[in-house]
Amino acid sequence: MSDLGRESLTDKASAAIKPDSEKSTTEHVGDKMKGTSDSVASSLQPQSEKSTSQKVGDSMSSNTTNDSLLDQAKDALGLGR
């Protein structure tokens, strides 16, 4: 199960397993849009609010930062967490 606004691990795996040569243009565009929105959601969601499965999924993808953009902004402004 995925967090609200996040792509499930099953959906990520399904998209990754199917070879690009077998995907239609629509599937390519859909995969790109889902990946981008999931990456943005990953960056905006604080680690403390992520489910275990989303933390695992993020660690296996390029979304490995431990600080959300919100946490990074708070740190930059000296507001702490």
All heavy atoms as a GROMACS GRO file, in nm:
protein
  586
    1MET      N    1   0.084  -0.117   0.000
    1MET     CA    2   0.000   0.000   0.000
    1MET      C    3   0.089   0.124   0.000
    1MET      O    4   0.192   0.127   0.065
    1MET     CB    5  -0.088  -0.002   0.123
    1MET     CG    6  -0.187   0.110   0.130
    1MET     SD    7  -0.307   0.067   0.256
    1MET     CE    8  -0.417   0.200   0.238
    2SER      N    9   0.048   0.225  -0.072
    2SER     CA   10   0.130   0.345  -0.080
    2SER      C   11   0.064   0.460  -0.005
    2SER      O   12  -0.055   0.459   0.023
    2SER     CB   13   0.152   0.383  -0.226
    2SER     OG   14   0.029   0.412  -0.287
    3ASP      N   15   0.145   0.559   0.027
    3ASP     CA   16   0.094   0.678   0.092
    3ASP      C   17   0.014   0.759  -0.009
    3ASP      O   18   0.032   0.745  -0.130
    3ASP     CB   19   0.210   0.764   0.145
    3ASP     CG   20   0.287   0.695   0.256
    3ASP    OD1   21   0.236   0.598   0.315
    3ASP    OD2   22   0.399   0.738   0.285
    4LEU      N   23  -0.073   0.846   0.041
    4LEU     CA   24  -0.157   0.930  -0.045
    4LEU      C   25  -0.071   1.009  -0.142
    4LEU      O   26   0.027   1.072  -0.103
    4LEU     CB   27  -0.240   1.026   0.042
    4LEU     CG   28  -0.338   1.115  -0.032
    4LEU    CD1   29  -0.444   1.029  -0.102
    4LEU    CD2   30  -0.404   1.211   0.064
    5GLY      N   31  -0.104   1.002  -0.269
    5GLY     CA   32  -0.030   1.075  -0.370
    5GLY      C   33   0.098   1.009  -0.416
    5GLY      O   34   0.175   1.067  -0.492
    6ARG      N   35   0.124   0.889  -0.369
    6ARG     CA   36   0.248   0.818  -0.403
    6ARG      C   37   0.218   0.697  -0.488
    6ARG      O   38   0.112   0.637  -0.478
    6ARG     CB   39   0.320   0.773  -0.274
    6ARG     CG   40   0.362   0.885  -0.179
    6ARG     CD   41   0.464   0.980  -0.239
    6ARG     NE   42   0.579   0.913  -0.292
    6ARG     CZ   43   0.685   0.875  -0.221
    6ARG    NH1   44   0.691   0.899  -0.092
    6ARG    NH2   45   0.786   0.813  -0.278
    7GLU      N   46   0.313   0.660  -0.570
    7GLU     CA   47   0.301   0.541  -0.655
    7GLU      C   48   0.337   0.418  -0.571
    7GLU      O   49   0.435   0.420  -0.498
    7GLU     CB   50   0.396   0.555  -0.774
    7GLU     CG   51   0.377   0.452  -0.880
    7GLU     CD   52   0.464   0.477  -1.002
    7GLU    OE1   53   0.555   0.561  -0.998
    7GLU    OE2   54   0.441   0.409  -1.102
    8SER      N   55   0.256   0.312  -0.582
    8SER     CA   56   0.283   0.191  -0.504
    8SER      C   57   0.407   0.119  -0.557
    8SER      O   58   0.446   0.136  -0.672
    8SER     CB   59   0.163   0.097  -0.509
    8SER     OG   60   0.152   0.037  -0.636
    9LEU      N   61   0.467   0.039  -0.471
    9LEU     CA   62   0.584  -0.040  -0.512
    9LEU      C   63   0.547  -0.137  -0.623
    9LEU      O   64   0.628  -0.163  -0.712
    9LEU     CB   65   0.641  -0.115  -0.392
    9LEU     CG   66   0.700  -0.030  -0.280
    9LEU    CD1   67   0.746  -0.119  -0.166
    9LEU    CD2   68   0.815   0.054  -0.332
   10THR      N   69   0.426  -0.189  -0.620
   10THR     CA   70   0.380  -0.281  -0.724
   10THR      C   71   0.375  -0.211  -0.860
   10THR      O   72   0.419  -0.266  -0.960
   10THR     CB   73   0.241  -0.337  -0.689
   10THR    OG1   74   0.246  -0.398  -0.560
   10THR    CG2   75   0.194  -0.439  -0.790
   11ASP      N   76   0.321  -0.089  -0.861
   11ASP     CA   77   0.313  -0.013  -0.986
   11ASP      C   78   0.453   0.022  -1.038
   11ASP      O   79   0.480   0.014  -1.158
   11ASP     CB   80   0.232   0.116  -0.968
   11ASP     CG   81   0.084   0.090  -0.949
   11ASP    OD1   82   0.038  -0.022  -0.979
   11ASP    OD2   83   0.014   0.183  -0.902
   12LYS      N   84   0.543   0.059  -0.946
   12LYS     CA   85   0.681   0.091  -0.986
   12LYS      C   86   0.748  -0.032  -1.047
   12LYS      O   87   0.815  -0.024  -1.149
   12LYS     CB   88   0.763   0.138  -0.866
   12LYS     CG   89   0.733   0.278  -0.821
   12LYS     CD   90   0.823   0.316  -0.706
   12LYS     CE   91   0.790   0.452  -0.651
   12LYS     NZ   92   0.880   0.492  -0.542
   13ALA      N   93   0.729  -0.147  -0.981
   13ALA     CA   94   0.791  -0.271  -1.030
   13ALA      C   95   0.733  -0.312  -1.165
   13ALA      O   96   0.808  -0.352  -1.256
   13ALA     CB   97   0.770  -0.384  -0.928
   14SER      N   98   0.602  -0.300  -1.182
   14SER     CA   99   0.539  -0.335  -1.309
   14SER      C  100   0.593  -0.249  -1.424
   14SER      O  101   0.620  -0.300  -1.533
   14SER     CB  102   0.387  -0.316  -1.300
   14SER     OG  103   0.332  -0.404  -1.206
   15ALA      N  104   0.608  -0.121  -1.398
   15ALA     CA  105   0.660  -0.030  -1.501
   15ALA      C  106   0.806  -0.061  -1.533
   15ALA      O  107   0.848  -0.051  -1.649
   15ALA     CB  108   0.645   0.115  -1.455
   16ALA      N  109   0.882  -0.100  -1.432
   16ALA     CA  110   1.024  -0.128  -1.452
   16ALA      C  111   1.048  -0.262  -1.522
   16ALA      O  112   1.144  -0.277  -1.597
   16ALA     CB  113   1.097  -0.126  -1.318
   17ILE      N  114   0.962  -0.358  -1.497
   17ILE     CA  115   0.982  -0.493  -1.552
   17ILE      C  116   0.952  -0.500  -1.701
   17ILE      O  117   1.023  -0.567  -1.775
   17ILE     CB  118   0.896  -0.596  -1.474
   17ILE    CG1  119   0.953  -0.613  -1.333
   17ILE    CG2  120   0.889  -0.728  -1.547
   17ILE    CD1  121   0.867  -0.696  -1.241
   18LYS      N  122   0.849  -0.429  -1.745
   18LYS     CA  123   0.812  -0.434  -1.887
   18LYS      C  124   0.916  -0.360  -1.970
   18LYS      O  125   0.944  -0.244  -1.945
   18LYS     CB  126   0.674  -0.371  -1.908
   18LYS     CG  127   0.621  -0.388  -2.047
   18LYS     CD  128   0.478  -0.339  -2.059
   18LYS     CE  129   0.423  -0.363  -2.198
   18LYS     NZ  130   0.283  -0.319  -2.207
   19PRO      N  131   0.975  -0.426  -2.069
   19PRO     CA  132   1.077  -0.360  -2.151
   19PRO      C  133   1.021  -0.238  -2.225
   19PRO      O  134   0.906  -0.239  -2.270
   19PRO     CB  135   1.117  -0.468  -2.252
   19PRO     CG  136   1.070  -0.597  -2.194
   19PRO     CD  137   0.952  -0.564  -2.109
   20ASP      N  138   1.102  -0.133  -2.236
   20ASP     CA  139   1.060  -0.012  -2.306
   20ASP      C  140   1.018  -0.041  -2.450
   20ASP      O  141   0.927   0.023  -2.502
   20ASP     CB  142   1.172   0.093  -2.306
   20ASP     CG  143   1.189   0.159  -2.170
   20ASP    OD1  144   1.098   0.147  -2.086
   20ASP    OD2  145   1.294   0.223  -2.149
   21SER      N  146   1.082  -0.139  -2.510
   21SER     CA  147   1.050  -0.172  -2.650
   21SER      C  148   0.907  -0.226  -2.665
   21SER      O  149   0.852  -0.224  -2.775
   21SER     CB  150   1.149  -0.274  -2.704
   21SER     OG  151   1.144  -0.394  -2.628
   22GLU      N  152   0.848  -0.273  -2.556
   22GLU     CA  153   0.712  -0.326  -2.560
   22GLU      C  154   0.607  -0.225  -2.513
   22GLU      O  155   0.489  -0.255  -2.513
   22GLU     CB  156   0.702  -0.452  -2.474
   22GLU     CG  157   0.784  -0.568  -2.528
   22GLU     CD  158   0.772  -0.692  -2.442
   22GLU    OE1  159   0.684  -0.699  -2.354
   22GLU    OE2  160   0.853  -0.785  -2.462
   23LYS      N  161   0.652  -0.108  -2.473
   23LYS     CA  162   0.559  -0.006  -2.424
   23LYS      C  163   0.514   0.086  -2.536
   23LYS      O  164   0.592   0.121  -2.624
   23LYS     CB  165   0.625   0.079  -2.315
   23LYS     CG  166   0.653   0.003  -2.188
   23LYS     CD  167   0.716   0.094  -2.084
   23LYS     CE  168   0.751   0.018  -1.958
   23LYS     NZ  169   0.813   0.104  -1.858
   24SER      N  170   0.387   0.126  -2.527
   24SER     CA  171   0.335   0.223  -2.623
   24SER      C  172   0.380   0.363  -2.582
   24SER      O  173   0.431   0.383  -2.471
   24SER     CB  174   0.182   0.218  -2.625
   24SER     OG  175   0.131   0.264  -2.501
   25THR      N  176   0.362   0.457  -2.671
   25THR     CA  177   0.396   0.596  -2.639
   25THR      C  178   0.317   0.643  -2.518
   25THR      O  179   0.371   0.712  -2.430
   25THR     CB  180   0.367   0.688  -2.760
   25THR    OG1  181   0.444   0.641  -2.871
   25THR    CG2  182   0.401   0.832  -2.730
   26THR      N  183   0.192   0.604  -2.510
   26THR     CA  184   0.107   0.641  -2.397
   26THR      C  185   0.164   0.587  -2.266
   26THR      O  186   0.165   0.657  -2.165
   26THR     CB  187  -0.037   0.587  -2.417
   26THR    OG1  188  -0.086   0.633  -2.543
   26THR    CG2  189  -0.129   0.632  -2.307
   27GLU      N  190   0.213   0.463  -2.268
   27GLU     CA  191   0.273   0.404  -2.148
   27GLU      C  192   0.401   0.478  -2.109
   27GLU      O  193   0.425   0.501  -1.990
   27GLU     CB  194   0.303   0.256  -2.169
   27GLU     CG  195   0.179   0.168  -2.170
   27GLU     CD  196   0.212   0.024  -2.202
   27GLU    OE1  197   0.269  -0.002  -2.310
   27GLU    OE2  198   0.181  -0.062  -2.117
   28HIS      N  199   0.483   0.514  -2.207
   28HIS     CA  200   0.606   0.589  -2.179
   28HIS      C  201   0.573   0.722  -2.111
   28HIS      O  202   0.635   0.758  -2.011
   28HIS     CB  203   0.685   0.616  -2.308
   28HIS     CG  204   0.764   0.499  -2.356
   28HIS    ND1  205   0.878   0.454  -2.294
   28HIS    CD2  206   0.745   0.418  -2.463
   28HIS    CE1  207   0.926   0.350  -2.359
   28HIS    NE2  208   0.847   0.326  -2.462
   29VAL      N  209   0.477   0.794  -2.168
   29VAL     CA  210   0.438   0.924  -2.114
   29VAL      C  211   0.380   0.906  -1.973
   29VAL      O  212   0.413   0.981  -1.881
   29VAL     CB  213   0.338   0.996  -2.207
   29VAL    CG1  214   0.280   1.120  -2.141
   29VAL    CG2  215   0.406   1.032  -2.339
   30GLY      N  216   0.295   0.806  -1.956
   30GLY     CA  217   0.235   0.780  -1.824
   30GLY      C  218   0.339   0.747  -1.719
   30GLY      O  219   0.333   0.797  -1.607
   31ASP      N  220   0.435   0.662  -1.756
   31ASP     CA  221   0.542   0.626  -1.663
   31ASP      C  222   0.622   0.748  -1.622
   31ASP      O  223   0.657   0.765  -1.504
   31ASP     CB  224   0.637   0.522  -1.724
   31ASP     CG  225   0.576   0.383  -1.734
   31ASP    OD1  226   0.467   0.361  -1.678
   31ASP    OD2  227   0.640   0.297  -1.799
   32LYS      N  228   0.653   0.834  -1.719
   32LYS     CA  229   0.731   0.954  -1.691
   32LYS      C  230   0.654   1.048  -1.598
   32LYS      O  231   0.711   1.101  -1.501
   32LYS     CB  232   0.764   1.026  -1.824
   32LYS     CG  233   0.844   1.150  -1.809
   32LYS     CD  234   0.986   1.121  -1.767
   32LYS     CE  235   1.069   1.248  -1.770
   32LYS     NZ  236   1.198   1.229  -1.708
   33MET      N  237   0.525   1.067  -1.625
   33MET     CA  238   0.444   1.156  -1.542
   33MET      C  239   0.430   1.101  -1.400
   33MET      O  240   0.443   1.176  -1.302
   33MET     CB  241   0.307   1.176  -1.605
   33MET     CG  242   0.312   1.262  -1.731
   33MET     SD  243   0.154   1.277  -1.815
   33MET     CE  244   0.050   1.345  -1.689
   34LYS      N  245   0.405   0.970  -1.387
   34LYS     CA  246   0.392   0.909  -1.255
   34LYS      C  247   0.523   0.919  -1.178
   34LYS      O  248   0.524   0.947  -1.058
   34LYS     CB  249   0.351   0.762  -1.267
   34LYS     CG  250   0.209   0.740  -1.307
   34LYS     CD  251   0.179   0.591  -1.310
   34LYS     CE  252   0.074   0.555  -1.410
   34LYS     NZ  253   0.057   0.411  -1.424
   35GLY      N  254   0.633   0.893  -1.248
   35GLY     CA  255   0.764   0.899  -1.183
   35GLY      C  256   0.797   1.038  -1.134
   35GLY      O  257   0.847   1.056  -1.022
   36THR      N  258   0.767   1.138  -1.215
   36THR     CA  259   0.793   1.277  -1.176
   36THR      C  260   0.707   1.319  -1.058
   36THR      O  261   0.758   1.377  -0.962
   36THR     CB  262   0.768   1.372  -1.296
   36THR    OG1  263   0.855   1.334  -1.402
   36THR    CG2  264   0.793   1.516  -1.258
   37SER      N  265   0.578   1.287  -1.063
   37SER     CA  266   0.490   1.326  -0.953
   37SER      C  267   0.526   1.252  -0.824
   37SER      O  268   0.521   1.308  -0.715
   37SER     CB  269   0.343   1.305  -0.989
   37SER     OG  270   0.313   1.169  -1.005
   38ASP      N  271   0.568   1.125  -0.837
   38ASP     CA  272   0.608   1.049  -0.719
   38ASP      C  273   0.737   1.107  -0.659
   38ASP      O  274   0.751   1.116  -0.537
   38ASP     CB  275   0.629   0.902  -0.753
   38ASP     CG  276   0.652   0.817  -0.630
   38ASP    OD1  277   0.561   0.809  -0.545
   38ASP    OD2  278   0.761   0.760  -0.617
   39SER      N  279   0.828   1.149  -0.745
   39SER     CA  280   0.953   1.208  -0.698
   39SER      C  281   0.926   1.340  -0.624
   39SER      O  282   0.985   1.365  -0.518
   39SER     CB  283   1.047   1.232  -0.816
   39SER     OG  284   1.167   1.286  -0.773
   40VAL      N  285   0.837   1.421  -0.678
   40VAL     CA  286   0.801   1.547  -0.612
   40VAL      C  287   0.735   1.518  -0.478
   40VAL      O  288   0.769   1.579  -0.375
   40VAL     CB  289   0.709   1.632  -0.703
   40VAL    CG1  290   0.649   1.748  -0.625
   40VAL    CG2  291   0.786   1.683  -0.824
   41ALA      N  292   0.640   1.425  -0.477
   41ALA     CA  293   0.572   1.389  -0.352
   41ALA      C  294   0.670   1.336  -0.249
   41ALA      O  295   0.661   1.367  -0.130
   41ALA     CB  296   0.462   1.286  -0.379
   42SER      N  297   0.767   1.258  -0.294
   42SER     CA  298   0.870   1.204  -0.205
   42SER      C  299   0.951   1.316  -0.141
   42SER      O  300   0.982   1.312  -0.022
   42SER     CB  301   0.962   1.110  -0.282
   42SER     OG  302   1.073   1.074  -0.203
   43SER      N  303   0.985   1.415  -0.221
   43SER     CA  304   1.066   1.526  -0.171
   43SER      C  305   0.988   1.615  -0.076
   43SER      O  306   1.045   1.672   0.017
   43SER     CB  307   1.116   1.611  -0.288
   43SER     OG  308   1.201   1.535  -0.370
   44LEU      N  309   0.859   1.628  -0.097
   44LEU     CA  310   0.777   1.716  -0.013
   44LEU      C  311   0.734   1.651   0.118
   44LEU      O  312   0.709   1.719   0.216
   44LEU     CB  313   0.653   1.762  -0.090
   44LEU     CG  314   0.677   1.854  -0.208
   44LEU    CD1  315   0.547   1.880  -0.283
   44LEU    CD2  316   0.742   1.984  -0.163
   45GLN      N  317   0.724   1.519   0.118
   45GLN     CA  318   0.675   1.448   0.237
   45GLN      C  319   0.788   1.424   0.336
   45GLN      O  320   0.889   1.362   0.303
   45GLN     CB  321   0.614   1.314   0.194
   45GLN     CG  322   0.547   1.239   0.306
   45GLN     CD  323   0.483   1.110   0.257
   45GLN    OE1  324   0.523   1.055   0.155
   45GLN    NE2  325   0.385   1.062   0.330
   46PRO      N  326   0.772   1.471   0.460
   46PRO     CA  327   0.876   1.446   0.562
   46PRO      C  328   0.895   1.297   0.588
   46PRO      O  329   0.799   1.220   0.583
   46PRO     CB  330   0.821   1.514   0.687
   46PRO     CG  331   0.721   1.612   0.638
   46PRO     CD  332   0.662   1.552   0.513
   47GLN      N  333   1.018   1.256   0.613
   47GLN     CA  334   1.048   1.115   0.641
   47GLN      C  335   0.961   1.059   0.752
   47GLN      O  336   0.918   0.945   0.747
   47GLN     CB  337   1.195   1.098   0.679
   47GLN     CG  338   1.291   1.106   0.563
   47GLN     CD  339   1.281   0.988   0.469
   47GLN    OE1  340   1.228   1.003   0.360
   47GLN    NE2  341   1.328   0.873   0.509
   48SER      N  342   0.935   1.142   0.854
   48SER     CA  343   0.860   1.096   0.970
   48SER      C  344   0.715   1.060   0.935
   48SER      O  345   0.649   0.989   1.011
   48SER     CB  346   0.861   1.203   1.079
   48SER     OG  347   0.801   1.323   1.031
   49GLU      N  348   0.666   1.107   0.821
   49GLU     CA  349   0.528   1.080   0.781
   49GLU      C  350   0.517   0.970   0.676
   49GLU      O  351   0.408   0.937   0.634
   49GLU     CB  352   0.463   1.208   0.729
   49GLU     CG  353   0.447   1.315   0.835
   49GLU     CD  354   0.386   1.442   0.782
   49GLU    OE1  355   0.335   1.442   0.668
   49GLU    OE2  356   0.388   1.542   0.854
   50LYS      N  357   0.629   0.915   0.633
   50LYS     CA  358   0.627   0.811   0.530
   50LYS      C  359   0.604   0.674   0.592
   50LYS      O  360   0.654   0.645   0.701
   50LYS     CB  361   0.760   0.809   0.454
   50LYS     CG  362   0.782   0.930   0.368
   50LYS     CD  363   0.914   0.922   0.295
   50LYS     CE  364   0.937   1.048   0.214
   50LYS     NZ  365   1.065   1.043   0.143
   51SER      N  366   0.528   0.592   0.519
   51SER     CA  367   0.511   0.454   0.564
   51SER      C  368   0.642   0.378   0.540
   51SER      O  369   0.728   0.424   0.465
   51SER     CB  370   0.397   0.388   0.486
   51SER     OG  371   0.433   0.375   0.349
   52THR      N  372   0.654   0.264   0.603
   52THR     CA  373   0.774   0.183   0.586
   52THR      C  374   0.794   0.146   0.439
   52THR      O  375   0.906   0.153   0.387
   52THR     CB  376   0.766   0.056   0.672
   52THR    OG1  377   0.751   0.095   0.809
   52THR    CG2  378   0.889  -0.030   0.657
   53SER      N  379   0.685   0.109   0.371
   53SER     CA  380   0.698   0.069   0.230
   53SER      C  381   0.745   0.186   0.144
   53SER      O  382   0.822   0.168   0.050
   53SER     CB  383   0.568   0.011   0.178
   53SER     OG  384   0.463   0.106   0.180
   54GLN      N  385   0.700   0.308   0.175
   54GLN     CA  386   0.744   0.424   0.096
   54GLN      C  387   0.891   0.456   0.124
   54GLN      O  388   0.965   0.493   0.034
   54GLN     CB  389   0.658   0.546   0.125
   54GLN     CG  390   0.521   0.540   0.066
   54GLN     CD  391   0.514   0.519  -0.084
   54GLN    OE1  392   0.414   0.471  -0.133
   54GLN    NE2  393   0.616   0.550  -0.161
   55LYS      N  394   0.934   0.438   0.248
   55LYS     CA  395   1.076   0.458   0.280
   55LYS      C  396   1.163   0.359   0.202
   55LYS      O  397   1.267   0.395   0.149
   55LYS     CB  398   1.101   0.444   0.430
   55LYS     CG  399   1.045   0.559   0.512
   55LYS     CD  400   1.068   0.536   0.659
   55LYS     CE  401   1.004   0.645   0.743
   55LYS     NZ  402   1.019   0.621   0.886
   56VAL      N  403   1.117   0.233   0.197
   56VAL     CA  404   1.190   0.130   0.123
   56VAL      C  405   1.193   0.166  -0.026
   56VAL      O  406   1.299   0.161  -0.090
   56VAL     CB  407   1.127  -0.009   0.144
   56VAL    CG1  408   1.184  -0.111   0.048
   56VAL    CG2  409   1.146  -0.054   0.288
   57GLY      N  410   1.078   0.202  -0.080
   57GLY     CA  411   1.071   0.239  -0.221
   57GLY      C  412   1.158   0.358  -0.255
   57GLY      O  413   1.226   0.360  -0.358
   58ASP      N  414   1.158   0.457  -0.167
   58ASP     CA  415   1.241   0.576  -0.190
   58ASP      C  416   1.390   0.542  -0.183
   58ASP      O  417   1.470   0.595  -0.258
   58ASP     CB  418   1.209   0.686  -0.089
   58ASP     CG  419   1.073   0.750  -0.114
   58ASP    OD1  420   1.010   0.722  -0.219
   58ASP    OD2  421   1.029   0.828  -0.027
   59SER      N  422   1.425   0.451  -0.093
   59SER     CA  423   1.566   0.415  -0.081
   59SER      C  424   1.615   0.336  -0.202
   59SER      O  425   1.733   0.341  -0.236
   59SER     CB  426   1.592   0.336   0.048
   59SER     OG  427   1.536   0.208   0.040
   60MET      N  428   1.524   0.265  -0.269
   60MET     CA  429   1.562   0.189  -0.388
   60MET      C  430   1.561   0.276  -0.514
   60MET      O  431   1.616   0.237  -0.615
   60MET     CB  432   1.469   0.070  -0.406
   60MET     CG  433   1.485  -0.033  -0.297
   60MET     SD  434   1.395  -0.188  -0.321
   60MET     CE  435   1.236  -0.140  -0.374
   61SER      N  436   1.497   0.391  -0.507
   61SER     CA  437   1.496   0.482  -0.621
   61SER      C  438   1.595   0.595  -0.595
   61SER      O  439   1.674   0.589  -0.503
   61SER     CB  440   1.355   0.538  -0.643
   61SER     OG  441   1.322   0.626  -0.538
   62SER      N  442   1.587   0.696  -0.674
   62SER     CA  443   1.679   0.809  -0.656
   62SER      C  444   1.632   0.904  -0.548
   62SER      O  445   1.698   1.004  -0.521
   62SER     CB  446   1.696   0.884  -0.788
   62SER     OG  447   1.571   0.937  -0.829
   63ASN      N  448   1.521   0.875  -0.484
   63ASN     CA  449   1.465   0.963  -0.381
   63ASN      C  450   1.520   0.927  -0.243
   63ASN      O  451   1.446   0.895  -0.152
   63ASN     CB  452   1.312   0.951  -0.380
   63ASN     CG  453   1.251   0.981  -0.512
   63ASN    OD1  454   1.298   1.067  -0.584
   63ASN    ND2  455   1.147   0.908  -0.547
   64THR      N  456   1.651   0.935  -0.227
   64THR     CA  457   1.712   0.885  -0.105
   64THR      C  458   1.744   0.992  -0.002
   64THR      O  459   1.801   0.962   0.101
   64THR     CB  460   1.843   0.809  -0.138
   64THR    OG1  461   1.928   0.897  -0.211
   64THR    CG2  462   1.814   0.685  -0.219
   65THR      N  463   1.709   1.116  -0.027
   65THR     CA  464   1.737   1.220   0.070
   65THR      C  465   1.659   1.193   0.199
   65THR      O  466   1.544   1.150   0.193
   65THR     CB  467   1.705   1.360   0.016
   65THR    OG1  468   1.733   1.455   0.117
   65THR    CG2  469   1.560   1.374  -0.026
   66ASN      N  470   1.720   1.214   0.311
   66ASN     CA  471   1.652   1.192   0.438
   66ASN      C  472   1.570   1.311   0.481
   66ASN      O  473   1.488   1.300   0.570
   66ASN     CB  474   1.755   1.158   0.547
   66ASN     CG  475   1.810   1.019   0.530
   66ASN    OD1  476   1.743   0.930   0.482
   66ASN    ND2  477   1.935   1.000   0.568
   67ASP      N  478   1.593   1.425   0.420
   67ASP     CA  479   1.519   1.546   0.456
   67ASP      C  480   1.425   1.585   0.345
   67ASP      O  481   1.463   1.591   0.229
   67ASP     CB  482   1.616   1.662   0.482
   67ASP     CG  483   1.704   1.641   0.603
   67ASP    OD1  484   1.661   1.568   0.694
   67ASP    OD2  485   1.815   1.696   0.606
   68SER      N  486   1.299   1.615   0.380
   68SER     CA  487   1.205   1.663   0.280
   68SER      C  488   1.241   1.807   0.245
   68SER      O  489   1.319   1.872   0.315
   68SER     CB  490   1.062   1.659   0.336
   68SER     OG  491   1.047   1.757   0.437
   69LEU      N  492   1.185   1.856   0.136
   69LEU     CA  493   1.209   1.996   0.100
   69LEU      C  494   1.161   2.090   0.210
   69LEU      O  495   1.223   2.192   0.236
   69LEU     CB  496   1.139   2.029  -0.033
   69LEU     CG  497   1.197   1.962  -0.156
   69LEU    CD1  498   1.116   2.001  -0.279
   69LEU    CD2  499   1.342   2.001  -0.176
   70LEU      N  500   1.051   2.054   0.274
   70LEU     CA  501   0.999   2.135   0.384
   70LEU      C  502   1.098   2.139   0.499
   70LEU      O  503   1.127   2.247   0.553
   70LEU     CB  504   0.864   2.079   0.431
   70LEU     CG  505   0.795   2.154   0.544
   70LEU    CD1  506   0.764   2.298   0.504
   70LEU    CD2  507   0.667   2.083   0.583
   71ASP      N  508   1.154   2.024   0.535
   71ASP     CA  509   1.253   2.019   0.642
   71ASP      C  510   1.379   2.098   0.603
   71ASP      O  511   1.437   2.169   0.686
   71ASP     CB  512   1.292   1.875   0.674
   71ASP     CG  513   1.182   1.799   0.748
   71ASP    OD1  514   1.094   1.865   0.806
   71ASP    OD2  515   1.186   1.675   0.746
   72GLN      N  516   1.421   2.087   0.478
   72GLN     CA  517   1.538   2.161   0.432
   72GLN      C  518   1.514   2.311   0.438
   72GLN      O  519   1.602   2.388   0.480
   72GLN     CB  520   1.575   2.121   0.289
   72GLN     CG  521   1.626   1.978   0.278
   72GLN     CD  522   1.648   1.936   0.134
   72GLN    OE1  523   1.671   2.017   0.047
   72GLN    NE2  524   1.638   1.805   0.110
   73ALA      N  525   1.393   2.355   0.403
   73ALA     CA  526   1.358   2.497   0.410
   73ALA      C  527   1.357   2.546   0.554
   73ALA      O  528   1.407   2.655   0.584
   73ALA     CB  529   1.223   2.522   0.343
   74LYS      N  530   1.300   2.466   0.643
   74LYS     CA  531   1.297   2.503   0.785
   74LYS      C  532   1.438   2.518   0.840
   74LYS      O  533   1.469   2.612   0.913
   74LYS     CB  534   1.220   2.399   0.867
   74LYS     CG  535   1.072   2.405   0.851
   74LYS     CD  536   1.007   2.296   0.935
   74LYS     CE  537   0.858   2.293   0.922
   74LYS     NZ  538   0.798   2.184   1.003
   75ASP      N  539   1.525   2.423   0.803
   75ASP     CA  540   1.665   2.430   0.848
   75ASP      C  541   1.732   2.555   0.794
   75ASP      O  542   1.806   2.622   0.866
   75ASP     CB  543   1.743   2.305   0.804
   75ASP     CG  544   1.703   2.181   0.883
   75ASP    OD1  545   1.640   2.195   0.989
   75ASP    OD2  546   1.738   2.071   0.837
   76ALA      N  547   1.707   2.587   0.667
   76ALA     CA  548   1.770   2.704   0.605
   76ALA      C  549   1.724   2.833   0.672
   76ALA      O  550   1.803   2.929   0.684
   76ALA     CB  551   1.737   2.709   0.457
   77LEU      N  552   1.601   2.835   0.721
   77LEU     CA  553   1.548   2.954   0.788
   77LEU      C  554   1.575   2.953   0.937
   77LEU      O  555   1.539   3.048   1.007
   77LEU     CB  556   1.396   2.965   0.762
   77LEU     CG  557   1.356   2.986   0.617
   77LEU    CD1  558   1.203   2.975   0.603
   77LEU    CD2  559   1.405   3.120   0.568
   78GLY      N  560   1.637   2.849   0.986
   78GLY     CA  561   1.669   2.840   1.128
   78GLY      C  562   1.549   2.811   1.215
   78GLY      O  563   1.547   2.843   1.334
   79LEU      N  564   1.445   2.751   1.158
   79LEU     CA  565   1.322   2.724   1.233
   79LEU      C  566   1.321   2.586   1.296
   79LEU      O  567   1.230   2.553   1.370
   79LEU     CB  568   1.201   2.738   1.140
   79LEU     CG  569   1.181   2.875   1.078
   79LEU    CD1  570   1.065   2.872   0.980
   79LEU    CD2  571   1.156   2.980   1.185
   80GLY      N  572   1.421   2.506   1.268
   80GLY     CA  573   1.424   2.370   1.324
   80GLY      C  574   1.311   2.287   1.269
   80GLY      O  575   1.249   2.321   1.170
   81ARG      N  576   1.282   2.176   1.335
   81ARG     CA  577   1.176   2.087   1.286
   81ARG      C  578   1.067   2.073   1.384
   81ARG      O  579   1.053   2.056   1.487
   81ARG     CB  580   1.236   1.951   1.250
   81ARG     CG  581   1.332   1.965   1.139
   81ARG     CD  582   1.389   1.832   1.102
   81ARG     NE  583   1.502   1.857   1.016
   81ARG     CZ  584   1.551   1.771   0.936
   81ARG    NH1  585   1.500   1.652   0.926
   81ARG    NH2  586   1.654   1.798   0.860
   0.00000   0.00000   0.00000
